[in-house]
Amino acid sequence: MKKFIVDRFEEEYAVLEREEGGTVDVPKSELPEVKKGDVLTYENGVYTVDCEETQKRKELIKEKMRKLFEKK
């Protein structure tokens, strides 16, 4: 199973960040309904949104932003 993060959309493609680095362009028609930042798994030719990993990633980013902008 491979994991990807939705980086952005360009016309009819979604640009996905690979877990091991780099990006891949995938036609939107091959993906479920996704948003920027969603974590996807790819297994047996099917992309699926990993809701649990997506939420963990959002919380991690939120915490980093809080620490970054926290007044000292």
Predicted model as a PDB file, atoms N, CA, C, CB and O in Angstrom, pLDDT in the B-factor column:
MODEL        1                                                                  
ATOM      1  N   MET A   1       0.850  -1.179   0.000  1.00 89.00           N  
ATOM      2  CA  MET A   1       0.000   0.000   0.000  1.00 89.00           C  
ATOM      3  C   MET A   1       0.892   1.238   0.000  1.00 89.00           C  
ATOM      4  CB  MET A   1      -0.965   0.000   1.226  1.00 89.00           C  
ATOM      5  O   MET A   1       1.844   1.332   0.775  1.00 89.00           O  
ATOM      6  N   LYS A   2       0.574   2.179  -0.874  1.00 94.00           N  
ATOM      7  CA  LYS A   2       1.316   3.432  -0.958  1.00 94.00           C  
ATOM      8  C   LYS A   2       0.464   4.552  -0.381  1.00 94.00           C  
ATOM      9  CB  LYS A   2       1.723   3.746  -2.424  1.00 94.00           C  
ATOM     10  O   LYS A   2      -0.765   4.484  -0.399  1.00 94.00           O  
ATOM     11  N   LYS A   3       1.134   5.591   0.136  1.00 96.00           N  
ATOM     12  CA  LYS A   3       0.429   6.751   0.676  1.00 96.00           C  
ATOM     13  C   LYS A   3       0.837   8.004  -0.072  1.00 96.00           C  
ATOM     14  CB  LYS A   3       0.707   6.911   2.178  1.00 96.00           C  
ATOM     15  O   LYS A   3       1.985   8.157  -0.489  1.00 96.00           O  
ATOM     16  N   PHE A   4      -0.134   8.903  -0.232  1.00 97.00           N  
ATOM     17  CA  PHE A   4       0.061  10.171  -0.918  1.00 97.00           C  
ATOM     18  C   PHE A   4      -0.670  11.269  -0.158  1.00 97.00           C  
ATOM     19  CB  PHE A   4      -0.434  10.092  -2.383  1.00 97.00           C  
ATOM     20  O   PHE A   4      -1.583  10.999   0.622  1.00 97.00           O  
ATOM     21  N   ILE A   5      -0.256  12.513  -0.395  1.00 97.00           N  
ATOM     22  CA  ILE A   5      -0.960  13.678   0.145  1.00 97.00           C  
ATOM     23  C   ILE A   5      -1.346  14.548  -1.044  1.00 97.00           C  
ATOM     24  CB  ILE A   5      -0.071  14.479   1.190  1.00 97.00           C  
ATOM     25  O   ILE A   5      -0.526  14.815  -1.922  1.00 97.00           O  
ATOM     26  N   VAL A   6      -2.604  14.988  -1.065  1.00 98.00           N  
ATOM     27  CA  VAL A   6      -3.071  15.857  -2.143  1.00 98.00           C  
ATOM     28  C   VAL A   6      -2.427  17.231  -1.951  1.00 98.00           C  
ATOM     29  CB  VAL A   6      -4.645  15.962  -2.157  1.00 98.00           C  
ATOM     30  O   VAL A   6      -2.702  17.925  -0.973  1.00 98.00           O  
ATOM     31  N   ASP A   7      -1.570  17.611  -2.892  1.00 97.00           N  
ATOM     32  CA  ASP A   7      -0.855  18.885  -2.813  1.00 97.00           C  
ATOM     33  C   ASP A   7      -1.655  20.017  -3.439  1.00 97.00           C  
ATOM     34  CB  ASP A   7       0.502  18.772  -3.495  1.00 97.00           C  
ATOM     35  O   ASP A   7      -1.812  21.083  -2.844  1.00 97.00           O  
ATOM     36  N   ARG A   8      -2.160  19.779  -4.645  1.00 97.00           N  
ATOM     37  CA  ARG A   8      -2.889  20.833  -5.359  1.00 97.00           C  
ATOM     38  C   ARG A   8      -3.604  20.213  -6.559  1.00 97.00           C  
ATOM     39  CB  ARG A   8      -1.921  21.979  -5.819  1.00 97.00           C  
ATOM     40  O   ARG A   8      -3.454  19.033  -6.875  1.00 97.00           O  
ATOM     41  N   PHE A   9      -4.395  21.078  -7.213  1.00 97.00           N  
ATOM     42  CA  PHE A   9      -5.112  20.669  -8.415  1.00 97.00           C  
ATOM     43  C   PHE A   9      -4.669  21.545  -9.581  1.00 97.00           C  
ATOM     44  CB  PHE A   9      -6.651  20.761  -8.208  1.00 97.00           C  
ATOM     45  O   PHE A   9      -4.523  22.759  -9.438  1.00 97.00           O  
ATOM     46  N   GLU A  10      -4.461  20.928 -10.715  1.00 96.00           N  
ATOM     47  CA  GLU A  10      -4.089  21.630 -11.942  1.00 96.00           C  
ATOM     48  C   GLU A  10      -4.942  21.083 -13.074  1.00 96.00           C  
ATOM     49  CB  GLU A  10      -2.563  21.469 -12.259  1.00 96.00           C  
ATOM     50  O   GLU A  10      -4.739  19.968 -13.554  1.00 96.00           O  
ATOM     51  N   GLU A  11      -5.914  21.911 -13.491  1.00 95.00           N  
ATOM     52  CA  GLU A  11      -6.858  21.545 -14.543  1.00 95.00           C  
ATOM     53  C   GLU A  11      -7.527  20.212 -14.211  1.00 95.00           C  
ATOM     54  CB  GLU A  11      -6.144  21.465 -15.910  1.00 95.00           C  
ATOM     55  O   GLU A  11      -8.250  20.127 -13.218  1.00 95.00           O  
ATOM     56  N   GLU A  12      -7.310  19.184 -15.003  1.00 97.00           N  
ATOM     57  CA  GLU A  12      -7.984  17.893 -14.800  1.00 97.00           C  
ATOM     58  C   GLU A  12      -7.176  16.916 -13.946  1.00 97.00           C  
ATOM     59  CB  GLU A  12      -8.277  17.257 -16.138  1.00 97.00           C  
ATOM     60  O   GLU A  12      -7.509  15.734 -13.861  1.00 97.00           O  
ATOM     61  N   TYR A  13      -6.107  17.422 -13.312  1.00 98.00           N  
ATOM     62  CA  TYR A  13      -5.233  16.551 -12.538  1.00 98.00           C  
ATOM     63  C   TYR A  13      -5.125  16.994 -11.082  1.00 98.00           C  
ATOM     64  CB  TYR A  13      -3.857  16.510 -13.165  1.00 98.00           C  
ATOM     65  O   TYR A  13      -5.277  18.171 -10.754  1.00 98.00           O  
ATOM     66  N   ALA A  14      -4.860  16.021 -10.229  1.00 98.00           N  
ATOM     67  CA  ALA A  14      -4.493  16.286  -8.847  1.00 98.00           C  
ATOM     68  C   ALA A  14      -3.002  15.982  -8.746  1.00 98.00           C  
ATOM     69  CB  ALA A  14      -5.351  15.423  -7.822  1.00 98.00           C  
ATOM     70  O   ALA A  14      -2.539  14.954  -9.242  1.00 98.00           O  
ATOM     71  N   VAL A  15      -2.260  16.866  -8.110  1.00 98.00           N  
ATOM     72  CA  VAL A  15      -0.833  16.642  -7.902  1.00 98.00           C  
ATOM     73  C   VAL A  15      -0.694  16.038  -6.504  1.00 98.00           C  
ATOM     74  CB  VAL A  15       0.011  17.986  -8.055  1.00 98.00           C  
ATOM     75  O   VAL A  15      -1.055  16.664  -5.508  1.00 98.00           O  
ATOM     76  N   LEU A  16      -0.171  14.824  -6.444  1.00 98.00           N  
ATOM     77  CA  LEU A  16      -0.035  14.100  -5.188  1.00 98.00           C  
ATOM     78  C   LEU A  16       1.427  14.015  -4.786  1.00 98.00           C  
ATOM     79  CB  LEU A  16      -0.641  12.697  -5.302  1.00 98.00           C  
ATOM     80  O   LEU A  16       2.291  13.711  -5.609  1.00 98.00           O  
ATOM     81  N   GLU A  17       1.700  14.286  -3.509  1.00 97.00           N  
ATOM     82  CA  GLU A  17       3.053  14.109  -2.979  1.00 97.00           C  
ATOM     83  C   GLU A  17       3.212  12.652  -2.594  1.00 97.00           C  
ATOM     84  CB  GLU A  17       3.325  15.050  -1.755  1.00 97.00           C  
ATOM     85  O   GLU A  17       2.360  12.075  -1.919  1.00 97.00           O  
ATOM     86  N   ARG A  18       4.307  12.071  -3.028  1.00 95.00           N  
ATOM     87  CA  ARG A  18       4.605  10.680  -2.680  1.00 95.00           C  
ATOM     88  C   ARG A  18       5.189  10.615  -1.282  1.00 95.00           C  
ATOM     89  CB  ARG A  18       5.579  10.048  -3.701  1.00 95.00           C  
ATOM     90  O   ARG A  18       5.867  11.541  -0.837  1.00 95.00           O  
ATOM     91  N   GLU A  19       4.924   9.531  -0.601  1.00 89.00           N  
ATOM     92  CA  GLU A  19       5.454   9.313   0.744  1.00 89.00           C  
ATOM     93  C   GLU A  19       6.988   9.317   0.731  1.00 89.00           C  
ATOM     94  CB  GLU A  19       4.927   7.981   1.318  1.00 89.00           C  
ATOM     95  O   GLU A  19       7.617   9.796   1.675  1.00 89.00           O  
ATOM     96  N   GLU A  20       7.577   8.788  -0.325  1.00 90.00           N  
ATOM     97  CA  GLU A  20       9.027   8.701  -0.426  1.00 90.00           C  
ATOM     98  C   GLU A  20       9.651   9.934  -1.081  1.00 90.00           C  
ATOM     99  CB  GLU A  20       9.408   7.467  -1.204  1.00 90.00           C  
ATOM    100  O   GLU A  20      10.862   9.978  -1.302  1.00 90.00           O  
ATOM    101  N   GLY A  21       8.816  10.944  -1.394  1.00 92.00           N  
ATOM    102  CA  GLY A  21       9.306  12.173  -2.004  1.00 92.00           C  
ATOM    103  C   GLY A  21       8.897  12.271  -3.458  1.00 92.00           C  
ATOM    104  O   GLY A  21       8.637  11.264  -4.117  1.00 92.00           O  
ATOM    105  N   GLY A  22       8.845  13.487  -3.944  1.00 96.00           N  
ATOM    106  CA  GLY A  22       8.443  13.720  -5.321  1.00 96.00           C  
ATOM    107  C   GLY A  22       6.932  13.808  -5.450  1.00 96.00           C  
ATOM    108  O   GLY A  22       6.198  13.660  -4.473  1.00 96.00           O  
ATOM    109  N   THR A  23       6.483  14.051  -6.673  1.00 97.00           N  
ATOM    110  CA  THR A  23       5.054  14.166  -6.920  1.00 97.00           C  
ATOM    111  C   THR A  23       4.642  13.319  -8.111  1.00 97.00           C  
ATOM    112  CB  THR A  23       4.667  15.623  -7.151  1.00 97.00           C  
ATOM    113  O   THR A  23       5.471  12.881  -8.909  1.00 97.00           O  
ATOM    114  N   VAL A  24       3.352  13.103  -8.204  1.00 97.00           N  
ATOM    115  CA  VAL A  24       2.778  12.386  -9.336  1.00 97.00           C  
ATOM    116  C   VAL A  24       1.451  13.073  -9.683  1.00 97.00           C  
ATOM    117  CB  VAL A  24       2.570  10.847  -9.006  1.00 97.00           C  
ATOM    118  O   VAL A  24       0.695  13.465  -8.793  1.00 97.00           O  
ATOM    119  N   ASP A  25       1.180  13.214 -10.981  1.00 97.00           N  
ATOM    120  CA  ASP A  25      -0.079  13.793 -11.445  1.00 97.00           C  
ATOM    121  C   ASP A  25      -1.056  12.656 -11.735  1.00 97.00           C  
ATOM    122  CB  ASP A  25       0.139  14.684 -12.715  1.00 97.00           C  
ATOM    123  O   ASP A  25      -0.748  11.725 -12.479  1.00 97.00           O  
ATOM    124  N   VAL A  26      -2.240  12.753 -11.131  1.00 97.00           N  
ATOM    125  CA  VAL A  26      -3.254  11.717 -11.304  1.00 97.00           C  
ATOM    126  C   VAL A  26      -4.536  12.379 -11.802  1.00 97.00           C  
ATOM    127  CB  VAL A  26      -3.504  10.935  -9.968  1.00 97.00           C  
ATOM    128  O   VAL A  26      -4.964  13.386 -11.238  1.00 97.00           O  
ATOM    129  N   PRO A  27      -5.155  11.833 -12.843  1.00 97.00           N  
ATOM    130  CA  PRO A  27      -6.426  12.407 -13.298  1.00 97.00           C  
ATOM    131  C   PRO A  27      -7.448  12.415 -12.156  1.00 97.00           C  
ATOM    132  CB  PRO A  27      -6.981  11.611 -14.509  1.00 97.00           C  
ATOM    133  O   PRO A  27      -7.593  11.434 -11.428  1.00 97.00           O  
ATOM    134  N   LYS A  28      -8.148  13.538 -12.016  1.00 97.00           N  
ATOM    135  CA  LYS A  28      -9.164  13.647 -10.958  1.00 97.00           C  
ATOM    136  C   LYS A  28     -10.192  12.530 -11.063  1.00 97.00           C  
ATOM    137  CB  LYS A  28      -9.868  15.010 -11.027  1.00 97.00           C  
ATOM    138  O   LYS A  28     -10.743  12.091 -10.053  1.00 97.00           O  
ATOM    139  N   SER A  29     -10.450  12.074 -12.275  1.00 96.00           N  
ATOM    140  CA  SER A  29     -11.447  11.029 -12.492  1.00 96.00           C  
ATOM    141  C   SER A  29     -11.068   9.699 -11.838  1.00 96.00           C  
ATOM    142  CB  SER A  29     -11.651  10.822 -13.974  1.00 96.00           C  
ATOM    143  O   SER A  29     -11.926   8.837 -11.648  1.00 96.00           O  
ATOM    144  N   GLU A  30      -9.782   9.526 -11.489  1.00 96.00           N  
ATOM    145  CA  GLU A  30      -9.331   8.286 -10.852  1.00 96.00           C  
ATOM    146  C   GLU A  30      -9.385   8.353  -9.329  1.00 96.00           C  
ATOM    147  CB  GLU A  30      -7.920   7.966 -11.293  1.00 96.00           C  
ATOM    148  O   GLU A  30      -9.078   7.377  -8.643  1.00 96.00           O  
ATOM    149  N   LEU A  31      -9.778   9.514  -8.808  1.00 97.00           N  
ATOM    150  CA  LEU A  31      -9.772   9.723  -7.354  1.00 97.00           C  
ATOM    151  C   LEU A  31     -11.184   9.835  -6.810  1.00 97.00           C  
ATOM    152  CB  LEU A  31      -8.975  10.979  -6.994  1.00 97.00           C  
ATOM    153  O   LEU A  31     -12.109  10.220  -7.525  1.00 97.00           O  
ATOM    154  N   PRO A  32     -11.342   9.492  -5.523  1.00 96.00           N  
ATOM    155  CA  PRO A  32     -12.620   9.786  -4.876  1.00 96.00           C  
ATOM    156  C   PRO A  32     -12.699  11.301  -4.663  1.00 96.00           C  
ATOM    157  CB  PRO A  32     -12.769   9.005  -3.510  1.00 96.00           C  
ATOM    158  O   PRO A  32     -11.773  12.014  -5.050  1.00 96.00           O  
ATOM    159  N   GLU A  33     -13.743  11.794  -4.078  1.00 96.00           N  
ATOM    160  CA  GLU A  33     -13.839  13.221  -3.780  1.00 96.00           C  
ATOM    161  C   GLU A  33     -12.765  13.555  -2.749  1.00 96.00           C  
ATOM    162  CB  GLU A  33     -15.274  13.607  -3.257  1.00 96.00           C  
ATOM    163  O   GLU A  33     -12.778  13.027  -1.637  1.00 96.00           O  
ATOM    164  N   VAL A  34     -11.827  14.443  -3.126  1.00 97.00           N  
ATOM    165  CA  VAL A  34     -10.701  14.791  -2.253  1.00 97.00           C  
ATOM    166  C   VAL A  34     -10.541  16.295  -2.159  1.00 97.00           C  
ATOM    167  CB  VAL A  34      -9.403  14.156  -2.762  1.00 97.00           C  
ATOM    168  O   VAL A  34     -11.033  17.054  -2.994  1.00 97.00           O  
ATOM    169  N   LYS A  35      -9.825  16.706  -1.100  1.00 96.00           N  
ATOM    170  CA  LYS A  35      -9.482  18.107  -0.894  1.00 96.00           C  
ATOM    171  C   LYS A  35      -7.972  18.204  -0.726  1.00 96.00           C  
ATOM    172  CB  LYS A  35     -10.229  18.702   0.345  1.00 96.00           C  
ATOM    173  O   LYS A  35      -7.293  17.221  -0.428  1.00 96.00           O  
ATOM    174  N   LYS A  36      -7.469  19.413  -0.923  1.00 96.00           N  
ATOM    175  CA  LYS A  36      -6.059  19.671  -0.697  1.00 96.00           C  
ATOM    176  C   LYS A  36      -5.722  19.282   0.742  1.00 96.00           C  
ATOM    177  CB  LYS A  36      -5.708  21.165  -0.976  1.00 96.00           C  
ATOM    178  O   LYS A  36      -6.437  19.654   1.672  1.00 96.00           O  
ATOM    179  N   GLY A  37      -4.630  18.533   0.924  1.00 95.00           N  
ATOM    180  CA  GLY A  37      -4.202  18.106   2.253  1.00 95.00           C  
ATOM    181  C   GLY A  37      -4.672  16.725   2.660  1.00 95.00           C  
ATOM    182  O   GLY A  37      -4.185  16.180   3.650  1.00 95.00           O  
ATOM    183  N   ASP A  38      -5.616  16.140   1.915  1.00 97.00           N  
ATOM    184  CA  ASP A  38      -6.089  14.794   2.248  1.00 97.00           C  
ATOM    185  C   ASP A  38      -4.970  13.768   2.061  1.00 97.00           C  
ATOM    186  CB  ASP A  38      -7.308  14.418   1.378  1.00 97.00           C  
ATOM    187  O   ASP A  38      -4.145  13.882   1.155  1.00 97.00           O  
ATOM    188  N   VAL A  39      -4.964  12.777   2.931  1.00 97.00           N  
ATOM    189  CA  VAL A  39      -4.026  11.660   2.815  1.00 97.00           C  
ATOM    190  C   VAL A  39      -4.758  10.541   2.080  1.00 97.00           C  
ATOM    191  CB  VAL A  39      -3.500  11.179   4.235  1.00 97.00           C  
ATOM    192  O   VAL A  39      -5.873  10.166   2.445  1.00 97.00           O  
ATOM    193  N   LEU A  40      -4.114  10.016   1.042  1.00 97.00           N  
ATOM    194  CA  LEU A  40      -4.699   8.932   0.255  1.00 97.00           C  
ATOM    195  C   LEU A  40      -3.858   7.678   0.377  1.00 97.00           C  
ATOM    196  CB  LEU A  40      -4.835   9.337  -1.217  1.00 97.00           C  
ATOM    197  O   LEU A  40      -2.636   7.741   0.514  1.00 97.00           O  
ATOM    198  N   THR A  41      -4.528   6.541   0.325  1.00 97.00           N  
ATOM    199  CA  THR A  41      -3.824   5.277   0.189  1.00 97.00           C  
ATOM    200  C   THR A  41      -4.131   4.742  -1.206  1.00 97.00           C  
ATOM    201  CB  THR A  41      -4.244   4.251   1.311  1.00 97.00           C  
ATOM    202  O   THR A  41      -5.197   5.001  -1.763  1.00 97.00           O  
ATOM    203  N   TYR A  42      -3.187   3.999  -1.755  1.00 96.00           N  
ATOM    204  CA  TYR A  42      -3.359   3.404  -3.076  1.00 96.00           C  
ATOM    205  C   TYR A  42      -3.068   1.919  -2.944  1.00 96.00           C  
ATOM    206  CB  TYR A  42      -2.426   4.079  -4.147  1.00 96.00           C  
ATOM    207  O   TYR A  42      -1.956   1.509  -2.611  1.00 96.00           O  
ATOM    208  N   GLU A  43      -4.087   1.135  -3.212  1.00 95.00           N  
ATOM    209  CA  GLU A  43      -3.933  -0.308  -3.082  1.00 95.00           C  
ATOM    210  C   GLU A  43      -4.828  -0.996  -4.106  1.00 95.00           C  
ATOM    211  CB  GLU A  43      -4.275  -0.780  -1.641  1.00 95.00           C  
ATOM    212  O   GLU A  43      -5.991  -0.626  -4.265  1.00 95.00           O  
ATOM    213  N   ASN A  44      -4.298  -1.982  -4.789  1.00 95.00           N  
ATOM    214  CA  ASN A  44      -5.043  -2.746  -5.799  1.00 95.00           C  
ATOM    215  C   ASN A  44      -5.686  -1.840  -6.851  1.00 95.00           C  
ATOM    216  CB  ASN A  44      -6.119  -3.592  -5.124  1.00 95.00           C  
ATOM    217  O   ASN A  44      -6.805  -2.092  -7.299  1.00 95.00           O  
ATOM    218  N   GLY A  45      -4.960  -0.774  -7.243  1.00 93.00           N  
ATOM    219  CA  GLY A  45      -5.445   0.111  -8.287  1.00 93.00           C  
ATOM    220  C   GLY A  45      -6.513   1.100  -7.863  1.00 93.00           C  
ATOM    221  O   GLY A  45      -7.136   1.742  -8.708  1.00 93.00           O  
ATOM    222  N   VAL A  46      -6.734   1.230  -6.537  1.00 96.00           N  
ATOM    223  CA  VAL A  46      -7.789   2.115  -6.044  1.00 96.00           C  
ATOM    224  C   VAL A  46      -7.220   3.106  -5.028  1.00 96.00           C  
ATOM    225  CB  VAL A  46      -8.935   1.294  -5.412  1.00 96.00           C  
ATOM    226  O   VAL A  46      -6.495   2.725  -4.109  1.00 96.00           O  
ATOM    227  N   TYR A  47      -7.564   4.386  -5.212  1.00 97.00           N  
ATOM    228  CA  TYR A  47      -7.214   5.428  -4.246  1.00 97.00           C  
ATOM    229  C   TYR A  47      -8.358   5.569  -3.246  1.00 97.00           C  
ATOM    230  CB  TYR A  47      -6.924   6.791  -4.960  1.00 97.00           C  
ATOM    231  O   TYR A  47      -9.530   5.581  -3.624  1.00 97.00           O  
ATOM    232  N   THR A  48      -8.000   5.677  -1.959  1.00 97.00           N  
ATOM    233  CA  THR A  48      -8.979   5.838  -0.894  1.00 97.00           C  
ATOM    234  C   THR A  48      -8.499   6.927   0.054  1.00 97.00           C  
ATOM    235  CB  THR A  48      -9.208   4.502  -0.135  1.00 97.00           C  
ATOM    236  O   THR A  48      -7.308   7.002   0.359  1.00 97.00           O  
ATOM    237  N   VAL A  49      -9.414   7.773   0.525  1.00 97.00           N  
ATOM    238  CA  VAL A  49      -9.048   8.795   1.509  1.00 97.00           C  
ATOM    239  C   VAL A  49      -8.864   8.114   2.856  1.00 97.00           C  
ATOM    240  CB  VAL A  49     -10.133   9.925   1.594  1.00 97.00           C  
ATOM    241  O   VAL A  49      -9.745   7.385   3.313  1.00 97.00           O  
ATOM    242  N   ASP A  50      -7.727   8.350   3.491  1.00 97.00           N  
ATOM    243  CA  ASP A  50      -7.451   7.839   4.838  1.00 97.00           C  
ATOM    244  C   ASP A  50      -7.850   8.945   5.818  1.00 97.00           C  
ATOM    245  CB  ASP A  50      -5.920   7.421   5.014  1.00 97.00           C  
ATOM    246  O   ASP A  50      -7.039   9.809   6.152  1.00 97.00           O  
ATOM    247  N   CYS A  51      -9.093   8.909   6.272  1.00 96.00           N  
ATOM    248  CA  CYS A  51      -9.637   9.970   7.125  1.00 96.00           C  
ATOM    249  C   CYS A  51      -8.860  10.119   8.431  1.00 96.00           C  
ATOM    250  CB  CYS A  51     -11.100   9.692   7.431  1.00 96.00           C  
ATOM    251  O   CYS A  51      -8.641  11.238   8.896  1.00 96.00           O  
ATOM    252  N   GLU A  52      -8.449   9.018   9.017  1.00 96.00           N  
ATOM    253  CA  GLU A  52      -7.715   9.060  10.289  1.00 96.00           C  
ATOM    254  C   GLU A  52      -6.366   9.748  10.117  1.00 96.00           C  
ATOM    255  CB  GLU A  52      -7.514   7.638  10.844  1.00 96.00           C  
ATOM    256  O   GLU A  52      -6.008  10.615  10.914  1.00 96.00           O  
ATOM    257  N   GLU A  53      -5.617   9.374   9.089  1.00 95.00           N  
ATOM    258  CA  GLU A  53      -4.315   9.995   8.840  1.00 95.00           C  
ATOM    259  C   GLU A  53      -4.464  11.460   8.438  1.00 95.00           C  
ATOM    260  CB  GLU A  53      -3.561   9.229   7.751  1.00 95.00           C  
ATOM    261  O   GLU A  53      -3.641  12.296   8.811  1.00 95.00           O  
ATOM    262  N   THR A  54      -5.511  11.769   7.680  1.00 95.00           N  
ATOM    263  CA  THR A  54      -5.758  13.153   7.297  1.00 95.00           C  
ATOM    264  C   THR A  54      -5.993  14.005   8.543  1.00 95.00           C  
ATOM    265  CB  THR A  54      -6.967  13.247   6.340  1.00 95.00           C  
ATOM    266  O   THR A  54      -5.446  15.102   8.655  1.00 95.00           O  
ATOM    267  N   GLN A  55      -6.801  13.506   9.478  1.00 96.00           N  
ATOM    268  CA  GLN A  55      -7.089  14.255  10.697  1.00 96.00           C  
ATOM    269  C   GLN A  55      -5.829  14.424  11.550  1.00 96.00           C  
ATOM    270  CB  GLN A  55      -8.185  13.551  11.505  1.00 96.00           C  
ATOM    271  O   GLN A  55      -5.590  15.503  12.092  1.00 96.00           O  
ATOM    272  N   LYS A  56      -5.030  13.374  11.672  1.00 95.00           N  
ATOM    273  CA  LYS A  56      -3.778  13.458  12.435  1.00 95.00           C  
ATOM    274  C   LYS A  56      -2.859  14.522  11.841  1.00 95.00           C  
ATOM    275  CB  LYS A  56      -3.062  12.087  12.458  1.00 95.00           C  
ATOM    276  O   LYS A  56      -2.247  15.305  12.567  1.00 95.00           O  
ATOM    277  N   ARG A  57      -2.773  14.540  10.525  1.00 92.00           N  
ATOM    278  CA  ARG A  57      -1.915  15.515   9.834  1.00 92.00           C  
ATOM    279  C   ARG A  57      -2.417  16.935  10.067  1.00 92.00           C  
ATOM    280  CB  ARG A  57      -1.860  15.215   8.320  1.00 92.00           C  
ATOM    281  O   ARG A  57      -1.619  17.840  10.310  1.00 92.00           O  
ATOM    282  N   LYS A  58      -3.718  17.139   9.996  1.00 93.00           N  
ATOM    283  CA  LYS A  58      -4.292  18.469  10.229  1.00 93.00           C  
ATOM    284  C   LYS A  58      -4.007  18.943  11.655  1.00 93.00           C  
ATOM    285  CB  LYS A  58      -5.812  18.453   9.970  1.00 93.00           C  
ATOM    286  O   LYS A  58      -3.670  20.108  11.865  1.00 93.00           O  
ATOM    287  N   GLU A  59      -4.139  18.054  12.624  1.00 95.00           N  
ATOM    288  CA  GLU A  59      -3.871  18.409  14.019  1.00 95.00           C  
ATOM    289  C   GLU A  59      -2.396  18.760  14.223  1.00 95.00           C  
ATOM    290  CB  GLU A  59      -4.272  17.253  14.953  1.00 95.00           C  
ATOM    291  O   GLU A  59      -2.076  19.705  14.944  1.00 95.00           O  
ATOM    292  N   LEU A  60      -1.507  18.008  13.593  1.00 94.00           N  
ATOM    293  CA  LEU A  60      -0.075  18.265  13.691  1.00 94.00           C  
ATOM    294  C   LEU A  60       0.257  19.640  13.107  1.00 94.00           C  
ATOM    295  CB  LEU A  60       0.724  17.162  12.964  1.00 94.00           C  
ATOM    296  O   LEU A  60       1.015  20.402  13.706  1.00 94.00           O  
ATOM    297  N   ILE A  61      -0.299  19.951  11.956  1.00 93.00           N  
ATOM    298  CA  ILE A  61      -0.058  21.250  11.322  1.00 93.00           C  
ATOM    299  C   ILE A  61      -0.626  22.372  12.186  1.00 93.00           C  
ATOM    300  CB  ILE A  61      -0.683  21.292   9.908  1.00 93.00           C  
ATOM    301  O   ILE A  61       0.013  23.409  12.365  1.00 93.00           O  
ATOM    302  N   LYS A  62      -1.814  22.163  12.714  1.00 93.00           N  
ATOM    303  CA  LYS A  62      -2.451  23.161  13.585  1.00 93.00           C  
ATOM    304  C   LYS A  62      -1.581  23.454  14.804  1.00 93.00           C  
ATOM    305  CB  LYS A  62      -3.844  22.677  14.035  1.00 93.00           C  
ATOM    306  O   LYS A  62      -1.418  24.612  15.189  1.00 93.00           O  
ATOM    307  N   GLU A  63      -1.027  22.416  15.407  1.00 93.00           N  
ATOM    308  CA  GLU A  63      -0.161  22.580  16.581  1.00 93.00           C  
ATOM    309  C   GLU A  63       1.132  23.309  16.214  1.00 93.00           C  
ATOM    310  CB  GLU A  63       0.165  21.209  17.204  1.00 93.00           C  
ATOM    311  O   GLU A  63       1.597  24.166  16.965  1.00 93.00           O  
ATOM    312  N   LYS A  64       1.705  22.973  15.076  1.00 93.00           N  
ATOM    313  CA  LYS A  64       2.925  23.658  14.632  1.00 93.00           C  
ATOM    314  C   LYS A  64       2.659  25.136  14.378  1.00 93.00           C  
ATOM    315  CB  LYS A  64       3.482  22.999  13.360  1.00 93.00           C  
ATOM    316  O   LYS A  64       3.481  25.983  14.728  1.00 93.00           O  
ATOM    317  N   MET A  65       1.517  25.452  13.772  1.00 93.00           N  
ATOM    318  CA  MET A  65       1.160  26.846  13.514  1.00 93.00           C  
ATOM    319  C   MET A  65       0.944  27.598  14.831  1.00 93.00           C  
ATOM    320  CB  MET A  65      -0.110  26.925  12.636  1.00 93.00           C  
ATOM    321  O   MET A  65       1.344  28.754  14.966  1.00 93.00           O  
ATOM    322  N   ARG A  66       0.315  26.936  15.792  1.00 92.00           N  
ATOM    323  CA  ARG A  66       0.092  27.558  17.094  1.00 92.00           C  
ATOM    324  C   ARG A  66       1.421  27.908  17.748  1.00 92.00           C  
ATOM    325  CB  ARG A  66      -0.724  26.630  18.006  1.00 92.00           C  
ATOM    326  O   ARG A  66       1.589  29.012  18.265  1.00 92.00           O  
ATOM    327  N   LYS A  67       2.356  26.978  17.729  1.00 90.00           N  
ATOM    328  CA  LYS A  67       3.666  27.208  18.325  1.00 90.00           C  
ATOM    329  C   LYS A  67       4.443  28.300  17.581  1.00 90.00           C  
ATOM    330  CB  LYS A  67       4.470  25.909  18.337  1.00 90.00           C  
ATOM    331  O   LYS A  67       5.149  29.099  18.196  1.00 90.00           O  
ATOM    332  N   LEU A  68       4.309  28.324  16.284  1.00 89.00           N  
ATOM    333  CA  LEU A  68       5.009  29.303  15.455  1.00 89.00           C  
ATOM    334  C   LEU A  68       4.552  30.722  15.758  1.00 89.00           C  
ATOM    335  CB  LEU A  68       4.796  28.994  13.979  1.00 89.00           C  
ATOM    336  O   LEU A  68       5.364  31.645  15.822  1.00 89.00           O  
ATOM    337  N   PHE A  69       3.247  30.892  15.944  1.00 88.00           N  
ATOM    338  CA  PHE A  69       2.703  32.238  16.131  1.00 88.00           C  
ATOM    339  C   PHE A  69       2.384  32.577  17.584  1.00 88.00           C  
ATOM    340  CB  PHE A  69       1.464  32.395  15.309  1.00 88.00           C  
ATOM    341  O   PHE A  69       1.831  33.637  17.875  1.00 88.00           O  
ATOM    342  N   GLU A  70       2.732  31.681  18.481  1.00 83.00           N  
ATOM    343  CA  GLU A  70       2.491  31.926  19.905  1.00 83.00           C  
ATOM    344  C   GLU A  70       3.350  33.083  20.379  1.00 83.00           C  
ATOM    345  CB  GLU A  70       2.782  30.659  20.743  1.00 83.00           C  
ATOM    346  O   GLU A  70       4.543  33.145  20.082  1.00 83.00           O  
ATOM    347  N   LYS A  71       2.737  34.002  21.120  1.00 67.00           N  
ATOM    348  CA  LYS A  71       3.484  35.142  21.643  1.00 67.00           C  
ATOM    349  C   LYS A  71       4.336  34.699  22.813  1.00 67.00           C  
ATOM    350  CB  LYS A  71       2.535  36.278  22.067  1.00 67.00           C  
ATOM    351  O   LYS A  71       3.933  33.863  23.621  1.00 67.00           O  
ATOM    352  N   LYS A  72       5.528  35.281  22.885  1.00 59.00           N  
ATOM    353  CA  LYS A  72       6.469  34.895  23.948  1.00 59.00           C  
ATOM    354  C   LYS A  72       6.610  36.003  24.937  1.00 59.00           C  
ATOM    355  CB  LYS A  72       7.837  34.532  23.378  1.00 59.00           C  
ATOM    356  O   LYS A  72       7.357  35.874  25.907  1.00 59.00           O  
TER     357      LYS A  72                                                      
ENDMDL                                                                          
END                                                                             
